Amino acid sequence: MQALARQRYIRSSPRKMRIVADVVRGQNVEKALNTLHFMPQKAARPIERIIHSAVANLIDQHSEERIDESTLVVSEIRVDEAPFLKRFRPVSRGRAHPILKRSSHLTVVVGVPAITEEEL
């Protein structure tokens, strides 16, 4: 049982977002949200919002079942590169240097961990 949530065109570079995403990958959802809430990075806020959205999607998709939110795990979190805005900065002698304002796509999959035969 899994649910997916996506956020596209986030105005933060993928490199900076991956640093935050690597911290919460594979963690329990409650622990991941608590960790993200107290992280100083700008990229932590959108990741926190998307994890909330993925949990809500899971509850909405499986409304007939009782889902214990304390058992949910961030099973996959992926940060992909989005198109970037191209700007130019004037420099000496009439030239211009390019500035690439990067953005990213974020995908989060939240689910219940699979039960193996050893645990039964």
Backbone atoms as SQL, in Angstrom:
CREATE TABLE atoms (id INTEGER PRIMARY KEY, chain TEXT, resi INTEGER, resn TEXT, atom TEXT, x REAL, y REAL, z REAL);
INSERT INTO atoms VALUES
  (1, 'A', 1, 'MET', 'N', 0.845, -1.162, 0.000),
  (2, 'A', 1, 'MET', 'CA', 0.000, 0.000, 0.000),
  (3, 'A', 1, 'MET', 'C', 0.902, 1.240, 0.000),
  (4, 'A', 2, 'GLN', 'N', 0.856, 1.981, -1.101),
  (5, 'A', 2, 'GLN', 'CA', 1.702, 3.158, -1.259),
  (6, 'A', 2, 'GLN', 'C', 0.915, 4.295, -1.893),
  (7, 'A', 3, 'ALA', 'N', 1.403, 5.502, -1.675),
  (8, 'A', 3, 'ALA', 'CA', 0.810, 6.683, -2.310),
  (9, 'A', 3, 'ALA', 'C', 1.932, 7.621, -2.725),
  (10, 'A', 4, 'LEU', 'N', 1.673, 8.351, -3.791),
  (11, 'A', 4, 'LEU', 'CA', 2.683, 9.218, -4.391),
  (12, 'A', 4, 'LEU', 'C', 2.205, 10.660, -4.363),
  (13, 'A', 5, 'ALA', 'N', 3.145, 11.566, -4.202),
  (14, 'A', 5, 'ALA', 'CA', 2.846, 13.001, -4.297),
  (15, 'A', 5, 'ALA', 'C', 3.993, 13.656, -5.049),
  (16, 'A', 6, 'ARG', 'N', 3.651, 14.610, -5.925),
  (17, 'A', 6, 'ARG', 'CA', 4.652, 15.309, -6.721),
  (18, 'A', 6, 'ARG', 'C', 4.494, 16.803, -6.588),
  (19, 'A', 7, 'GLN', 'N', 5.613, 17.474, -6.576),
  (20, 'A', 7, 'GLN', 'CA', 5.634, 18.938, -6.660),
  (21, 'A', 7, 'GLN', 'C', 6.609, 19.279, -7.774),
  (22, 'A', 8, 'ARG', 'N', 6.192, 20.101, -8.693),
  (23, 'A', 8, 'ARG', 'CA', 7.029, 20.437, -9.831),
  (24, 'A', 8, 'ARG', 'C', 7.395, 21.913, -9.810),
  (25, 'A', 9, 'TYR', 'N', 8.520, 22.214, -10.427),
  (26, 'A', 9, 'TYR', 'CA', 9.020, 23.588, -10.594),
  (27, 'A', 9, 'TYR', 'C', 9.253, 24.293, -9.254),
  (28, 'A', 10, 'ILE', 'N', 9.892, 23.614, -8.328),
  (29, 'A', 10, 'ILE', 'CA', 10.249, 24.223, -7.051),
  (30, 'A', 10, 'ILE', 'C', 11.477, 25.094, -7.283),
  (31, 'A', 11, 'ARG', 'N', 11.439, 26.336, -6.831),
  (32, 'A', 11, 'ARG', 'CA', 12.546, 27.268, -7.078),
  (33, 'A', 11, 'ARG', 'C', 13.686, 27.071, -6.083),
  (34, 'A', 12, 'SER', 'N', 14.281, 25.913, -6.141),
  (35, 'A', 12, 'SER', 'CA', 15.455, 25.591, -5.346),
  (36, 'A', 12, 'SER', 'C', 16.271, 24.615, -6.179),
  (37, 'A', 13, 'SER', 'N', 17.569, 24.702, -6.095),
  (38, 'A', 13, 'SER', 'CA', 18.398, 23.857, -6.951),
  (39, 'A', 13, 'SER', 'C', 18.304, 22.397, -6.509),
  (40, 'A', 14, 'PRO', 'N', 18.361, 21.463, -7.457),
  (41, 'A', 14, 'PRO', 'CA', 18.274, 20.046, -7.116),
  (42, 'A', 14, 'PRO', 'C', 19.392, 19.590, -6.183),
  (43, 'A', 15, 'ARG', 'N', 20.560, 20.164, -6.345),
  (44, 'A', 15, 'ARG', 'CA', 21.699, 19.777, -5.507),
  (45, 'A', 15, 'ARG', 'C', 21.431, 20.082, -4.031),
  (46, 'A', 16, 'LYS', 'N', 20.853, 21.248, -3.761),
  (47, 'A', 16, 'LYS', 'CA', 20.540, 21.622, -2.384),
  (48, 'A', 16, 'LYS', 'C', 19.376, 20.795, -1.832),
  (49, 'A', 17, 'MET', 'N', 18.401, 20.473, -2.691),
  (50, 'A', 17, 'MET', 'CA', 17.258, 19.684, -2.234),
  (51, 'A', 17, 'MET', 'C', 17.655, 18.242, -1.954),
  (52, 'A', 18, 'ARG', 'N', 18.594, 17.703, -2.734),
  (53, 'A', 18, 'ARG', 'CA', 19.015, 16.313, -2.523),
  (54, 'A', 18, 'ARG', 'C', 19.698, 16.125, -1.177),
  (55, 'A', 19, 'ILE', 'N', 20.390, 17.140, -0.706),
  (56, 'A', 19, 'ILE', 'CA', 21.039, 17.056, 0.604),
  (57, 'A', 19, 'ILE', 'C', 19.988, 16.840, 1.686),
  (58, 'A', 20, 'VAL', 'N', 18.885, 17.557, 1.607),
  (59, 'A', 20, 'VAL', 'CA', 17.810, 17.427, 2.600),
  (60, 'A', 20, 'VAL', 'C', 17.051, 16.123, 2.380),
  (61, 'A', 21, 'ALA', 'N', 16.812, 15.747, 1.126),
  (62, 'A', 21, 'ALA', 'CA', 16.056, 14.529, 0.827),
  (63, 'A', 21, 'ALA', 'C', 16.800, 13.280, 1.303),
  (64, 'A', 22, 'ASP', 'N', 18.121, 13.285, 1.218),
  (65, 'A', 22, 'ASP', 'CA', 18.902, 12.132, 1.654),
  (66, 'A', 22, 'ASP', 'C', 18.778, 11.894, 3.154),
  (67, 'A', 23, 'VAL', 'N', 18.507, 12.951, 3.916),
  (68, 'A', 23, 'VAL', 'CA', 18.384, 12.818, 5.366),
  (69, 'A', 23, 'VAL', 'C', 17.137, 12.024, 5.741),
  (70, 'A', 24, 'VAL', 'N', 16.026, 12.222, 5.029),
  (71, 'A', 24, 'VAL', 'CA', 14.755, 11.602, 5.418),
  (72, 'A', 24, 'VAL', 'C', 14.408, 10.352, 4.619),
  (73, 'A', 25, 'ARG', 'N', 15.191, 9.994, 3.635),
  (74, 'A', 25, 'ARG', 'CA', 14.895, 8.815, 2.819),
  (75, 'A', 25, 'ARG', 'C', 14.921, 7.547, 3.672),
  (76, 'A', 26, 'GLY', 'N', 13.839, 6.774, 3.626),
  (77, 'A', 26, 'GLY', 'CA', 13.754, 5.516, 4.359),
  (78, 'A', 26, 'GLY', 'C', 13.327, 5.652, 5.813),
  (79, 'A', 27, 'GLN', 'N', 13.092, 6.859, 6.282),
  (80, 'A', 27, 'GLN', 'CA', 12.714, 7.068, 7.684),
  (81, 'A', 27, 'GLN', 'C', 11.214, 6.909, 7.886),
  (82, 'A', 28, 'ASN', 'N', 10.841, 6.739, 9.128),
  (83, 'A', 28, 'ASN', 'CA', 9.450, 6.770, 9.533),
  (84, 'A', 28, 'ASN', 'C', 8.916, 8.178, 9.246),
  (85, 'A', 29, 'VAL', 'N', 7.657, 8.291, 8.844),
  (86, 'A', 29, 'VAL', 'CA', 7.086, 9.581, 8.439),
  (87, 'A', 29, 'VAL', 'C', 7.093, 10.580, 9.594),
  (88, 'A', 30, 'GLU', 'N', 6.724, 10.143, 10.783),
  (89, 'A', 30, 'GLU', 'CA', 6.701, 11.065, 11.930),
  (90, 'A', 30, 'GLU', 'C', 8.095, 11.599, 12.231),
  (91, 'A', 31, 'LYS', 'N', 9.073, 10.719, 12.205),
  (92, 'A', 31, 'LYS', 'CA', 10.447, 11.134, 12.475),
  (93, 'A', 31, 'LYS', 'C', 10.956, 12.052, 11.370),
  (94, 'A', 32, 'ALA', 'N', 10.611, 11.739, 10.120),
  (95, 'A', 32, 'ALA', 'CA', 11.049, 12.554, 8.984),
  (96, 'A', 32, 'ALA', 'C', 10.454, 13.963, 9.069),
  (97, 'A', 33, 'LEU', 'N', 9.171, 14.068, 9.396),
  (98, 'A', 33, 'LEU', 'CA', 8.527, 15.382, 9.507),
  (99, 'A', 33, 'LEU', 'C', 9.110, 16.191, 10.654),
  (100, 'A', 34, 'ASN', 'N', 9.406, 15.521, 11.755),
  (101, 'A', 34, 'ASN', 'CA', 10.003, 16.209, 12.894),
  (102, 'A', 34, 'ASN', 'C', 11.404, 16.713, 12.535),
  (103, 'A', 35, 'THR', 'N', 12.165, 15.892, 11.848),
  (104, 'A', 35, 'THR', 'CA', 13.513, 16.284, 11.426),
  (105, 'A', 35, 'THR', 'C', 13.458, 17.472, 10.480),
  (106, 'A', 36, 'LEU', 'N', 12.554, 17.409, 9.494),
  (107, 'A', 36, 'LEU', 'CA', 12.446, 18.486, 8.503),
  (108, 'A', 36, 'LEU', 'C', 11.993, 19.796, 9.139),
  (109, 'A', 37, 'HIS', 'N', 11.127, 19.703, 10.140),
  (110, 'A', 37, 'HIS', 'CA', 10.600, 20.914, 10.771),
  (111, 'A', 37, 'HIS', 'C', 11.701, 21.746, 11.416),
  (112, 'A', 38, 'PHE', 'N', 12.729, 21.078, 11.932),
  (113, 'A', 38, 'PHE', 'CA', 13.788, 21.794, 12.632),
  (114, 'A', 38, 'PHE', 'C', 15.053, 21.982, 11.803),
  (115, 'A', 39, 'MET', 'N', 15.025, 21.632, 10.524),
  (116, 'A', 39, 'MET', 'CA', 16.189, 21.855, 9.665),
  (117, 'A', 39, 'MET', 'C', 16.206, 23.306, 9.189),
  (118, 'A', 40, 'PRO', 'N', 17.369, 23.937, 9.150),
  (119, 'A', 40, 'PRO', 'CA', 17.438, 25.350, 8.753),
  (120, 'A', 40, 'PRO', 'C', 17.403, 25.577, 7.240),
  (121, 'A', 41, 'GLN', 'N', 17.562, 24.528, 6.434),
  (122, 'A', 41, 'GLN', 'CA', 17.629, 24.694, 4.984),
  (123, 'A', 41, 'GLN', 'C', 16.275, 25.120, 4.408),
  (124, 'A', 42, 'LYS', 'N', 16.336, 25.938, 3.377),
  (125, 'A', 42, 'LYS', 'CA', 15.125, 26.405, 2.694),
  (126, 'A', 42, 'LYS', 'C', 14.392, 25.241, 2.030),
  (127, 'A', 43, 'ALA', 'N', 15.132, 24.237, 1.579),
  (128, 'A', 43, 'ALA', 'CA', 14.543, 23.102, 0.862),
  (129, 'A', 43, 'ALA', 'C', 13.731, 22.189, 1.772),
  (130, 'A', 44, 'ALA', 'N', 13.855, 22.319, 3.081),
  (131, 'A', 44, 'ALA', 'CA', 13.133, 21.446, 4.004),
  (132, 'A', 44, 'ALA', 'C', 11.629, 21.725, 4.000),
  (133, 'A', 45, 'ARG', 'N', 11.222, 22.979, 3.788),
  (134, 'A', 45, 'ARG', 'CA', 9.789, 23.321, 3.821),
  (135, 'A', 45, 'ARG', 'C', 9.001, 22.627, 2.703),
  (136, 'A', 46, 'PRO', 'N', 9.435, 22.698, 1.428),
  (137, 'A', 46, 'PRO', 'CA', 8.647, 22.009, 0.394),
  (138, 'A', 46, 'PRO', 'C', 8.641, 20.493, 0.568),
  (139, 'A', 47, 'ILE', 'N', 9.724, 19.918, 1.034),
  (140, 'A', 47, 'ILE', 'CA', 9.762, 18.465, 1.238),
  (141, 'A', 47, 'ILE', 'C', 8.793, 18.070, 2.343),
  (142, 'A', 48, 'GLU', 'N', 8.728, 18.868, 3.393),
  (143, 'A', 48, 'GLU', 'CA', 7.792, 18.602, 4.490),
  (144, 'A', 48, 'GLU', 'C', 6.349, 18.658, 3.991),
  (145, 'A', 49, 'ARG', 'N', 6.043, 19.650, 3.182),
  (146, 'A', 49, 'ARG', 'CA', 4.685, 19.784, 2.641),
  (147, 'A', 49, 'ARG', 'C', 4.313, 18.606, 1.745),
  (148, 'A', 50, 'ILE', 'N', 5.257, 18.131, 0.951),
  (149, 'A', 50, 'ILE', 'CA', 4.965, 17.038, 0.024),
  (150, 'A', 50, 'ILE', 'C', 4.785, 15.724, 0.777),
  (151, 'A', 51, 'ILE', 'N', 5.531, 15.522, 1.853),
  (152, 'A', 51, 'ILE', 'CA', 5.329, 14.312, 2.653),
  (153, 'A', 51, 'ILE', 'C', 3.933, 14.332, 3.286),
  (154, 'A', 52, 'HIS', 'N', 3.503, 15.492, 3.776),
  (155, 'A', 52, 'HIS', 'CA', 2.128, 15.624, 4.297),
  (156, 'A', 52, 'HIS', 'C', 1.115, 15.288, 3.204),
  (157, 'A', 53, 'SER', 'N', 1.361, 15.761, 2.002),
  (158, 'A', 53, 'SER', 'CA', 0.462, 15.507, 0.885),
  (159, 'A', 53, 'SER', 'C', 0.410, 14.024, 0.523),
  (160, 'A', 54, 'ALA', 'N', 1.551, 13.355, 0.539),
  (161, 'A', 54, 'ALA', 'CA', 1.595, 11.929, 0.212),
  (162, 'A', 54, 'ALA', 'C', 0.840, 11.107, 1.255),
  (163, 'A', 55, 'VAL', 'N', 0.959, 11.482, 2.529),
  (164, 'A', 55, 'VAL', 'CA', 0.217, 10.790, 3.587),
  (165, 'A', 55, 'VAL', 'C', -1.279, 10.993, 3.389),
  (166, 'A', 56, 'ALA', 'N', -1.687, 12.221, 3.064),
  (167, 'A', 56, 'ALA', 'CA', -3.103, 12.504, 2.819),
  (168, 'A', 56, 'ALA', 'C', -3.611, 11.737, 1.601),
  (169, 'A', 57, 'ASN', 'N', -2.782, 11.616, 0.564),
  (170, 'A', 57, 'ASN', 'CA', -3.171, 10.838, -0.614),
  (171, 'A', 57, 'ASN', 'C', -3.379, 9.366, -0.261),
  (172, 'A', 58, 'LEU', 'N', -2.504, 8.816, 0.574),
  (173, 'A', 58, 'LEU', 'CA', -2.634, 7.417, 0.978),
  (174, 'A', 58, 'LEU', 'C', -3.922, 7.194, 1.766),
  (175, 'A', 59, 'ILE', 'N', -4.216, 8.099, 2.680),
  (176, 'A', 59, 'ILE', 'CA', -5.442, 7.974, 3.472),
  (177, 'A', 59, 'ILE', 'C', -6.671, 8.130, 2.580),
  (178, 'A', 60, 'ASP', 'N', -6.600, 9.026, 1.612),
  (179, 'A', 60, 'ASP', 'CA', -7.723, 9.247, 0.699),
  (180, 'A', 60, 'ASP', 'C', -7.944, 8.064, -0.234),
  (181, 'A', 61, 'GLN', 'N', -6.874, 7.460, -0.728),
  (182, 'A', 61, 'GLN', 'CA', -6.992, 6.327, -1.653),
  (183, 'A', 61, 'GLN', 'C', -7.525, 5.077, -0.957),
  (184, 'A', 62, 'HIS', 'N', -7.174, 4.907, 0.298),
  (185, 'A', 62, 'HIS', 'CA', -7.592, 3.726, 1.049),
  (186, 'A', 62, 'HIS', 'C', -8.498, 4.145, 2.195),
  (187, 'A', 63, 'SER', 'N', -9.578, 4.825, 1.866),
  (188, 'A', 63, 'SER', 'CA', -10.474, 5.363, 2.895),
  (189, 'A', 63, 'SER', 'C', -11.238, 4.264, 3.630),
  (190, 'A', 64, 'GLU', 'N', -11.405, 3.099, 3.004),
  (191, 'A', 64, 'GLU', 'CA', -12.144, 2.022, 3.653),
  (192, 'A', 64, 'GLU', 'C', -11.299, 1.274, 4.687),
  (193, 'A', 65, 'GLU', 'N', -9.986, 1.444, 4.638),
  (194, 'A', 65, 'GLU', 'CA', -9.094, 0.767, 5.579),
  (195, 'A', 65, 'GLU', 'C', -8.629, 1.729, 6.659),
  (196, 'A', 66, 'ARG', 'N', -8.312, 1.165, 7.796),
  (197, 'A', 66, 'ARG', 'CA', -7.746, 1.952, 8.895),
  (198, 'A', 66, 'ARG', 'C', -6.231, 1.943, 8.741),
  (199, 'A', 67, 'ILE', 'N', -5.636, 3.115, 8.589),
  (200, 'A', 67, 'ILE', 'CA', -4.192, 3.227, 8.382),
  (201, 'A', 67, 'ILE', 'C', -3.570, 3.855, 9.613),
  (202, 'A', 68, 'ASP', 'N', -2.587, 3.160, 10.177),
  (203, 'A', 68, 'ASP', 'CA', -1.863, 3.676, 11.323),
  (204, 'A', 68, 'ASP', 'C', -0.721, 4.543, 10.806),
  (205, 'A', 69, 'GLU', 'N', -0.813, 5.845, 11.028),
  (206, 'A', 69, 'GLU', 'CA', 0.176, 6.775, 10.477),
  (207, 'A', 69, 'GLU', 'C', 1.555, 6.609, 11.098),
  (208, 'A', 70, 'SER', 'N', 1.624, 5.995, 12.272),
  (209, 'A', 70, 'SER', 'CA', 2.933, 5.817, 12.915),
  (210, 'A', 70, 'SER', 'C', 3.757, 4.721, 12.247),
  (211, 'A', 71, 'THR', 'N', 3.126, 3.884, 11.419),
  (212, 'A', 71, 'THR', 'CA', 3.874, 2.814, 10.745),
  (213, 'A', 71, 'THR', 'C', 4.322, 3.201, 9.342),
  (214, 'A', 72, 'LEU', 'N', 3.884, 4.353, 8.844),
  (215, 'A', 72, 'LEU', 'CA', 4.223, 4.751, 7.477),
  (216, 'A', 72, 'LEU', 'C', 5.695, 5.118, 7.351),
  (217, 'A', 73, 'VAL', 'N', 6.245, 4.837, 6.174),
  (218, 'A', 73, 'VAL', 'CA', 7.662, 5.068, 5.903),
  (219, 'A', 73, 'VAL', 'C', 7.798, 5.842, 4.601),
  (220, 'A', 74, 'VAL', 'N', 8.776, 6.742, 4.527),
  (221, 'A', 74, 'VAL', 'CA', 9.106, 7.431, 3.275),
  (222, 'A', 74, 'VAL', 'C', 9.907, 6.429, 2.445),
  (223, 'A', 75, 'SER', 'N', 9.216, 5.678, 1.593),
  (224, 'A', 75, 'SER', 'CA', 9.888, 4.597, 0.868),
  (225, 'A', 75, 'SER', 'C', 10.722, 5.108, -0.298),
  (226, 'A', 76, 'GLU', 'N', 10.313, 6.203, -0.899),
  (227, 'A', 76, 'GLU', 'CA', 11.094, 6.765, -2.007),
  (228, 'A', 76, 'GLU', 'C', 10.951, 8.279, -1.996),
  (229, 'A', 77, 'ILE', 'N', 12.063, 8.954, -2.205),
  (230, 'A', 77, 'ILE', 'CA', 12.043, 10.407, -2.370),
  (231, 'A', 77, 'ILE', 'C', 13.058, 10.731, -3.445),
  (232, 'A', 78, 'ARG', 'N', 12.605, 11.408, -4.491),
  (233, 'A', 78, 'ARG', 'CA', 13.465, 11.656, -5.644),
  (234, 'A', 78, 'ARG', 'C', 13.403, 13.135, -6.024),
  (235, 'A', 79, 'VAL', 'N', 14.559, 13.711, -6.272),
  (236, 'A', 79, 'VAL', 'CA', 14.650, 15.100, -6.701),
  (237, 'A', 79, 'VAL', 'C', 15.249, 15.115, -8.102),
  (238, 'A', 80, 'ASP', 'N', 14.492, 15.611, -9.061),
  (239, 'A', 80, 'ASP', 'CA', 14.936, 15.679, -10.449),
  (240, 'A', 80, 'ASP', 'C', 15.125, 17.128, -10.858),
  (241, 'A', 81, 'GLU', 'N', 15.920, 17.322, -11.880),
  (242, 'A', 81, 'GLU', 'CA', 16.188, 18.664, -12.370),
  (243, 'A', 81, 'GLU', 'C', 15.031, 19.144, -13.250),
  (244, 'A', 82, 'ALA', 'N', 14.618, 20.359, -13.035),
  (245, 'A', 82, 'ALA', 'CA', 13.559, 20.981, -13.835),
  (246, 'A', 82, 'ALA', 'C', 14.207, 22.006, -14.764),
  (247, 'A', 83, 'PRO', 'N', 13.464, 22.548, -15.700),
  (248, 'A', 83, 'PRO', 'CA', 14.041, 23.591, -16.553),
  (249, 'A', 83, 'PRO', 'C', 14.495, 24.781, -15.718),
  (250, 'A', 84, 'PHE', 'N', 15.561, 25.411, -16.140),
  (251, 'A', 84, 'PHE', 'CA', 16.032, 26.551, -15.362),
  (252, 'A', 84, 'PHE', 'C', 15.842, 27.850, -16.125),
  (253, 'A', 85, 'LEU', 'N', 15.722, 28.925, -15.346),
  (254, 'A', 85, 'LEU', 'CA', 15.549, 30.256, -15.911),
  (255, 'A', 85, 'LEU', 'C', 16.916, 30.793, -16.291),
  (256, 'A', 86, 'LYS', 'N', 17.024, 31.341, -17.475),
  (257, 'A', 86, 'LYS', 'CA', 18.299, 31.876, -17.944),
  (258, 'A', 86, 'LYS', 'C', 18.270, 33.394, -17.839),
  (259, 'A', 87, 'ARG', 'N', 19.197, 33.922, -17.088),
  (260, 'A', 87, 'ARG', 'CA', 19.335, 35.369, -16.910),
  (261, 'A', 87, 'ARG', 'C', 20.767, 35.756, -17.260),
  (262, 'A', 88, 'PHE', 'N', 20.986, 37.022, -17.520),
  (263, 'A', 88, 'PHE', 'CA', 22.324, 37.488, -17.881),
  (264, 'A', 88, 'PHE', 'C', 22.736, 38.638, -16.992),
  (265, 'A', 89, 'ARG', 'N', 24.005, 38.635, -16.610),
  (266, 'A', 89, 'ARG', 'CA', 24.574, 39.644, -15.723),
  (267, 'A', 89, 'ARG', 'C', 25.568, 40.480, -16.520),
  (268, 'A', 90, 'PRO', 'N', 25.374, 41.786, -16.563),
  (269, 'A', 90, 'PRO', 'CA', 26.336, 42.611, -17.295),
  (270, 'A', 90, 'PRO', 'C', 27.681, 42.662, -16.577),
  (271, 'A', 91, 'VAL', 'N', 28.739, 42.526, -17.351),
  (272, 'A', 91, 'VAL', 'CA', 30.102, 42.617, -16.809),
  (273, 'A', 91, 'VAL', 'C', 30.891, 43.627, -17.640),
  (274, 'A', 92, 'SER', 'N', 32.137, 43.755, -17.336),
  (275, 'A', 92, 'SER', 'CA', 32.953, 44.791, -17.963),
  (276, 'A', 92, 'SER', 'C', 33.092, 44.592, -19.475),
  (277, 'A', 93, 'ARG', 'N', 33.418, 45.693, -20.150),
  (278, 'A', 93, 'ARG', 'CA', 33.681, 45.727, -21.587),
  (279, 'A', 93, 'ARG', 'C', 32.466, 45.299, -22.421),
  (280, 'A', 94, 'GLY', 'N', 31.254, 45.571, -21.911),
  (281, 'A', 94, 'GLY', 'CA', 30.034, 45.329, -22.679),
  (282, 'A', 94, 'GLY', 'C', 29.642, 43.880, -22.821),
  (283, 'A', 95, 'ARG', 'N', 30.192, 43.030, -22.021),
  (284, 'A', 95, 'ARG', 'CA', 29.887, 41.605, -22.119),
  (285, 'A', 95, 'ARG', 'C', 28.783, 41.226, -21.127),
  (286, 'A', 96, 'ALA', 'N', 28.329, 39.973, -21.248),
  (287, 'A', 96, 'ALA', 'CA', 27.297, 39.469, -20.339),
  (288, 'A', 96, 'ALA', 'C', 27.637, 38.033, -19.962),
  (289, 'A', 97, 'HIS', 'N', 27.506, 37.726, -18.670),
  (290, 'A', 97, 'HIS', 'CA', 27.716, 36.372, -18.192),
  (291, 'A', 97, 'HIS', 'C', 26.364, 35.747, -17.859),
  (292, 'A', 98, 'PRO', 'N', 26.175, 34.478, -18.231),
  (293, 'A', 98, 'PRO', 'CA', 24.880, 33.844, -17.953),
  (294, 'A', 98, 'PRO', 'C', 24.730, 33.463, -16.481),
  (295, 'A', 99, 'ILE', 'N', 23.503, 33.554, -16.004),
  (296, 'A', 99, 'ILE', 'CA', 23.139, 33.084, -14.674),
  (297, 'A', 99, 'ILE', 'C', 22.013, 32.075, -14.883),
  (298, 'A', 100, 'LEU', 'N', 22.190, 30.867, -14.350),
  (299, 'A', 100, 'LEU', 'CA', 21.177, 29.823, -14.471),
  (300, 'A', 100, 'LEU', 'C', 20.468, 29.674, -13.130),
  (301, 'A', 101, 'LYS', 'N', 19.202, 30.036, -13.096),
  (302, 'A', 101, 'LYS', 'CA', 18.417, 29.911, -11.871),
  (303, 'A', 101, 'LYS', 'C', 17.720, 28.553, -11.927),
  (304, 'A', 102, 'ARG', 'N', 18.253, 27.619, -11.177),
  (305, 'A', 102, 'ARG', 'CA', 17.813, 26.227, -11.259),
  (306, 'A', 102, 'ARG', 'C', 16.535, 25.994, -10.454),
  (307, 'A', 103, 'SER', 'N', 15.779, 25.009, -10.909),
  (308, 'A', 103, 'SER', 'CA', 14.582, 24.585, -10.193),
  (309, 'A', 103, 'SER', 'C', 14.527, 23.059, -10.235),
  (310, 'A', 104, 'SER', 'N', 13.619, 22.479, -9.449),
  (311, 'A', 104, 'SER', 'CA', 13.598, 21.027, -9.336),
  (312, 'A', 104, 'SER', 'C', 12.178, 20.481, -9.257),
  (313, 'A', 105, 'HIS', 'N', 12.078, 19.190, -9.572),
  (314, 'A', 105, 'HIS', 'CA', 10.846, 18.422, -9.421),
  (315, 'A', 105, 'HIS', 'C', 11.058, 17.458, -8.256),
  (316, 'A', 106, 'LEU', 'N', 10.063, 17.351, -7.382),
  (317, 'A', 106, 'LEU', 'CA', 10.171, 16.490, -6.208),
  (318, 'A', 106, 'LEU', 'C', 9.086, 15.420, -6.255),
  (319, 'A', 107, 'THR', 'N', 9.479, 14.162, -6.045),
  (320, 'A', 107, 'THR', 'CA', 8.548, 13.042, -6.011),
  (321, 'A', 107, 'THR', 'C', 8.742, 12.290, -4.700),
  (322, 'A', 108, 'VAL', 'N', 7.656, 12.063, -3.973),
  (323, 'A', 108, 'VAL', 'CA', 7.716, 11.355, -2.699),
  (324, 'A', 108, 'VAL', 'C', 6.720, 10.201, -2.735),
  (325, 'A', 109, 'VAL', 'N', 7.177, 9.016, -2.324),
  (326, 'A', 109, 'VAL', 'CA', 6.310, 7.844, -2.198),
  (327, 'A', 109, 'VAL', 'C', 6.314, 7.430, -0.734),
  (328, 'A', 110, 'VAL', 'N', 5.118, 7.358, -0.157),
  (329, 'A', 110, 'VAL', 'CA', 4.947, 6.976, 1.243),
  (330, 'A', 110, 'VAL', 'C', 4.160, 5.678, 1.262),
  (331, 'A', 111, 'GLY', 'N', 4.579, 4.759, 2.116),
  (332, 'A', 111, 'GLY', 'CA', 3.865, 3.497, 2.175),
  (333, 'A', 111, 'GLY', 'C', 4.089, 2.751, 3.465),
  (334, 'A', 112, 'VAL', 'N', 3.377, 1.635, 3.577),
  (335, 'A', 112, 'VAL', 'CA', 3.532, 0.748, 4.710),
  (336, 'A', 112, 'VAL', 'C', 4.651, -0.219, 4.356),
  (337, 'A', 113, 'PRO', 'N', 5.614, -0.433, 5.255),
  (338, 'A', 113, 'PRO', 'CA', 6.695, -1.352, 4.928),
  (339, 'A', 113, 'PRO', 'C', 6.174, -2.770, 4.692),
  (340, 'A', 114, 'ALA', 'N', 6.804, -3.457, 3.757),
  (341, 'A', 114, 'ALA', 'CA', 6.390, -4.812, 3.421),
  (342, 'A', 114, 'ALA', 'C', 6.721, -5.759, 4.570),
  (343, 'A', 115, 'ILE', 'N', 5.823, -6.701, 4.846),
  (344, 'A', 115, 'ILE', 'CA', 6.026, -7.677, 5.911),
  (345, 'A', 115, 'ILE', 'C', 6.677, -8.911, 5.305),
  (346, 'A', 116, 'THR', 'N', 7.802, -9.296, 5.840),
  (347, 'A', 116, 'THR', 'CA', 8.489, -10.503, 5.357),
  (348, 'A', 116, 'THR', 'C', 7.997, -11.725, 6.103),
  (349, 'A', 117, 'GLU', 'N', 8.350, -12.910, 5.617),
  (350, 'A', 117, 'GLU', 'CA', 7.916, -14.158, 6.266),
  (351, 'A', 117, 'GLU', 'C', 8.567, -14.328, 7.630),
  (352, 'A', 118, 'GLU', 'N', 9.760, -13.764, 7.819),
  (353, 'A', 118, 'GLU', 'CA', 10.459, -13.892, 9.101),
  (354, 'A', 118, 'GLU', 'C', 9.714, -13.163, 10.209),
  (355, 'A', 119, 'GLU', 'N', 9.054, -12.053, 9.872),
  (356, 'A', 119, 'GLU', 'CA', 8.339, -11.266, 10.877),
  (357, 'A', 119, 'GLU', 'C', 7.041, -11.931, 11.289),
  (358, 'A', 120, 'LEU', 'N', 6.491, -12.786, 10.440),
  (359, 'A', 120, 'LEU', 'CA', 5.239, -13.480, 10.776),
  (360, 'A', 120, 'LEU', 'C', 5.539, -14.582, 11.708);
